[in-house]
Amino acid sequence: MTTISFDKPLEFDRNRFRDLDDFQNYIVLKLQASELSFAHRSVLDERLEEAENNPDNFTTFNELKKSIKRK
């Protein structure tokens, strides 16, 4: 079994989830609603600017998936 720990309390009722997928969806929504720190926003802004200035210097997610070979 894997133990998951969080730095901040999530404040949820553990009986409100039907299954693990329901819990994971809750966590994703909770994280999406939280604010990014200034440092995180700065890094993302730099990456977006780099991608816009050099669009041929990046691999799309679909290209990456196609390039991965499974054994």
C-alpha positions as MATLAB code, in Angstrom:
seq = 'MTTISFDKPLEFDRNRFRDLDDFQNYIVLKLQASELSFAHRSVLDERLEEAENNPDNFTTFNELKKSIKRK';
ca = [
       0.000    0.000    0.000;
       1.192    3.501   -0.815;
       0.934    6.256    1.761;
       0.173    9.740    0.502;
       0.990   12.738    2.657;
       0.311   16.441    2.149;
       1.981   19.515    3.585;
      -1.339   21.296    4.048;
      -4.625   19.826    5.245;
      -7.090   19.111    2.445;
     -10.165   19.451    4.666;
     -12.417   16.763    3.251;
     -14.854   14.229    4.596;
     -13.354   10.807    3.932;
     -16.824    9.309    3.450;
     -17.709   11.497    0.481;
     -15.752    9.484   -2.115;
     -17.179    6.439   -3.879;
     -13.809    5.108   -5.014;
     -10.183    6.026   -5.654;
     -11.009    7.707   -8.985;
     -13.491    9.960   -7.233;
     -10.834   10.883   -4.654;
      -8.221   11.552   -7.364;
     -10.631   13.822   -9.222;
     -11.223   15.743   -6.003;
      -7.464   16.200   -5.498;
      -6.975   17.409   -9.085;
      -9.803   19.936   -8.755;
      -8.444   21.126   -5.415;
      -4.967   21.631   -6.888;
      -6.345   23.419   -9.942;
      -8.180   25.861   -7.696;
      -5.033   26.757   -5.751;
      -2.844   29.694   -6.688;
       0.642   29.233   -8.081;
       3.494   30.924   -6.293;
       5.264   33.831   -7.960;
       8.284   31.590   -8.614;
       6.149   28.954  -10.355;
       4.374   31.565  -12.446;
       7.714   33.061  -13.472;
       9.061   29.693  -14.631;
       5.891   28.944  -16.600;
       5.925   32.406  -18.178;
       9.567   31.906  -19.236;
       8.741   28.528  -20.772;
       5.735   29.917  -22.633;
       7.802   32.799  -23.997;
      10.536   30.383  -25.102;
       7.959   28.156  -26.823;
       6.386   31.128  -28.610;
       9.761   32.511  -29.731;
      11.145   29.126  -30.852;
       8.203   26.908  -31.857;
      10.423   24.527  -33.862;
      12.642   23.839  -30.840;
      10.030   21.748  -29.014;
       8.445   18.325  -29.258;
       4.676   18.086  -28.888;
       3.202   15.693  -26.373;
       1.841   13.517  -29.192;
       5.273   13.399  -30.842;
       6.820   12.395  -27.540;
       4.277    9.608  -27.025;
       4.944    8.264  -30.522;
       8.690    8.266  -29.937;
       8.474    6.140  -26.790;
       8.765    2.477  -27.547;
       7.444   -0.112  -25.124;
       9.067   -3.489  -24.772;
];
